[in-house]
Amino acid sequence: MRRARDSYPYQPIPKAPTEDLLEHENERMAGELGEKISTLKHMSIEIGNEVRYQDKILRGLDDDVDRSSGFLGKTMGRVLRLGKGNHNYYIVYLFLFSIFVFFLLYIVLKFR
């Protein structure tokens, strides 16, 4: 305060030109770093969205596999029950019927 009373204004020490260059270079590099951080932020958000989408698809696939495995298990149980019973003649009839159909198709295609 003494200087202001004596009309002696404060004069800052002049900066060297290299300090201005360094400060400008630091600001430029900080701007580039900010752009890279912004890009990384957007990429991480997109990766998160993709992960949530694929997780939803995989959960749906898991549900579908569970349903089909239950259906397949019931069907295999019925086939095994059919094989254990006294209905073995049904399989023979089915086999003979399929041979007859293939033979009939062979004759129709041969003389066509």
Buried (B, 14 or more C-beta within 10 A) or exposed (E): EEEEEEEEEEEEEEEEEEEEEEEEEEEEEEEEEEEEEEEEEEEEEEEEEEEEEEEEEEEEEEEEEEEEEEEEEEEEEEEEEEEEEEEEEEEEEEEEEEEEEEEEEEEEEEEE
